[in-house]
Each structure stands twice: as C-alpha cells, then as structure tokens.
Amino acid sequence: MDRICGRLTIIKKLVVMLLMLFPFLSEAAEVKTVRIWPEPAKIRIVLDLSGPIEFRSFMLENPDRLVVDMSADKFSADLNTLQWPTPVATMRYAQYDASTMRLVFDLKNKIKPKIFTLAASGPYGDRLVIDLYKTLVPEPAQKSQPVLAAAPSSPAAQVVATTTPRIPERPAKKAFIVAIDAGHGGEDPGAIGPRGTQEKKIVLSIAQKLAELVEDEPGMEPVMIRTGDYYVGLRQRIAIARERQADLFVSIHADAFHSPQANGASVYTLSQSGASSEAARWLAEQENRSDLIGGVSLDDKDDMLASVLLDLSQTASTQASLTMGSTVLKQLGGITRLHAKRVQNAGFAVLKSPDIPSILVETGFISNPENEKSLRQGTYQEKIARAIFNGIKEYMRSSNQYNDLPPIQMASAANAHTIQRGETLSEIAERYKVSVSTLRNTNKLSSDQVRIGQVLQIPTS
C-alpha cells in the first residue's frame, strides 16, 4: 500500500510539473481572423479567437524569426488576403500537438516583440495582440514621464512630492505647438452612426484639416497624435504630446449617446471630482474604455505608475484648459448647434496631462441622424476645424501668447442657418450675436415661430 501511495504522489508531482511547463492543457481555441494595423513605430497583428488562450513566445536567429505557441487547435483565418508590411516577410502556422498551434513570423530585420491577450470587450471577442516594434524607433510610451522632485525621506513628504511635480525646464523653441488627437483608431472604431459611419474616420479627417490650418499659421506647429488608422493608448497620447513639448492638447471626438435625440457640439475639460452632467459622466466612461477595445497591455507597471503620478499632479493646467475650452466653444457656437452652452467637465483619462492645457471637443453626436449627415460632409468638417482653430488663436491672444494677431472674427455659417429640433429664434439670435427683431425683419417673419428644416438668412454683423 505504501508503495502505491508513493507512486501516486510521484504521478501527482509529474502532472503539476507538466501543467507548469505546458499551460496549454486547457480547452483549445480557434483562430478566426488575423488583422494587421501598421503604425509609425510598430506593426500590430491581432488574432481574433473563439475564446481565451494561453501562449508563450521566443525569438530565433539566422534567420530572424518570432515563434508563438498558443492553445489553439483550429486556424480558420485566410492569410492569402493579407499583405505583410516590413519587418514581417511571411507568417506560417502548424499544429504543434493536439492542443498547441505554432505560429512562425519570418522577419526581414530584428524587432522587439510585445505580446498580450485581451479579454472580450465591446464589439470584439478574445484576442491575441502581437506588437512588433522596430528596434531603431523607440516607443513613445516609454518616454516622457512626470519629472518629480527628489524623493523625500518621510511618507508624508512623498505625497507632497507626487502631487506637486517639478515641471522640467523646456529648451527654447520657435513655434507654438498644438497637439491634435483624433480619438479612437485601429481596433477601436469609436461610435458608429445609423448609416454605419465610424467615429475614428470622421475625427481623423477633422484633425487633419485642423493640422493644415495650424501648419499654415506663422508661429504655430501641429503635432498629430495619430496620423493613420491605428490605435494609440490613452496615456501614450499624453506622453507623445509632452515629448513633443506641446503647448496645447485638443482631442477630437464625435461620440454617441444612448438616446438618438442627443445632438450638437460640446467642449469638455478634466474634472477630478465628478462630472458636470449625466451625459458628461456617461461619455467619459465610454471614452475611458477605449484601451480595452483598442488594445493596451495591462501588465505594464511603468505605465501604471505614470498614470497614478499624472492623476495626482493634475492641477497646473486646469484654469488654462477652461479658458481655452470657452473660446473654442464660442467659435463652435457660430457654426453649429451646441449640446451644452457652457464648458462641461468629466474624468476623461486622455485629458490628464499635468502641464498642458487640454480640452476634448465633441464635434457632434454621430448617433443622431442629422449630426451624422453633417459630419460626413467635407465642407462641414472644414467649418468645425476652422472654428476650433479660431478658438485656439483667441485663447492664445487672451493669454498673451499671440499678441500680434488681429482681432478674431466669429466663424461664418455662410450667412444661412438651418433650423434643427429644439431651436428657438432667440437662441439663434444669441448664437450669431444679432437681435431677434433683426432676424425677423431679415427673414420677413411675422412671429418668433420657426420650424425644423427652415433656412434663415443671418445678417452680417
């Protein structure tokens, strides 16, 4: 009996060792699709899976290869339709054993891989994300963390040090730098309108138009946080802006709300204590989930530490953000309906830069059919970009950062305004800085009653 018990103990130990060495003894999954997202510093490869997996990876040389073993037993993805950008030459796969699939990426040059899984979230199921960093291009997220004073000796003093960071001295620069952040991207499409319009495409187009305006303005220089259809983590967006020594940060969105009646543009600044409205709180919650959809590894301790420090040190730019938000909102009110007539605030993670005035502009609600129709039009996108640009210049003048600028003119709506649901004649008169009687006389109105779709001529002031 003792001999049998001894053998059972040995068998149990062997099973434990096998589970430690081969974690793939769980139920295997299916690889359903493979998608590629080229980015400036890396390429991202995303495998859509039928369920959660375990994986391990290692590099081989002569020739350079990346090998990924994963707990999958079926590969349904079509590789023939994929075009592999550098540094990947080809991808191969084979069943290594009954429950393990081996992927081999043949490489044209050396890379730095970062591989992680993402649990099902939003429109996506479980995913395996393979980021291949070009070794000659450093990761922006690894740079630009808050510079703190020397660590004090007592815990109480440490709290003071983290909440009042010492902003590093910046070298002299010639241009006023505006960081322009197009929300979402890549894996994360953002909100989707009734006609299937993706927020990520609309806001990138508006961001590019804004960048062109900034580029053409003497003394100003744009920095695009993302330049194409790929995802940038919320904290990394801040890091890029700080690394490029941005003076302002503008994040552009066209969100959705659970009610299709919600419409109009709005401007948000950061709130640490709470949201100014239920809509602001709801929008912030949706935006802050982007990392789960867009694909950000949650095991990066350095990024988590930077996140805590940034949250604690968010004080210096609050008033400047509010001032800039007000000037941009005033300009937006000259070309479109406003969802809120005052700057709103909520806990948007992307606005948590300790030393850069930051705002988030909702250009409209893509969930509203009329807003979606407008946002799809290039001419309307240009008007939105121009309004944001004029608001930025007005803020620069008011803060004595652009003294030689002539007075800002209110953005024009081509001398016409189409009535939308809920608008009144007095609100329209206030928006365009004209009297109600002037509006009535110009449009030969017998009363203050207006109807949806009616076009009013706006007299020039």
PyMOL commands that set and color helices and strands:
alter all, ss='L'
color gray80, all
select helices_A, chain A and resi 2-21+23-25+140-142+155-163+199-216+234-243+278-288+290-294+301-312+318-332+349-351+369-375+378-398+425-431+436-443
alter helices_A, ss='H'
color red, helices_A
select strands_A, chain A and resi 29-38+42-49+55-60+65-70+72-75+88-97+100-107+111-118+127-134+176-182+220-224+248-253+266-270+344-346+358-362+416-418+455-457
alter strands_A, ss='S'
color yellow, strands_A
deselect
rebuild
show_as cartoon
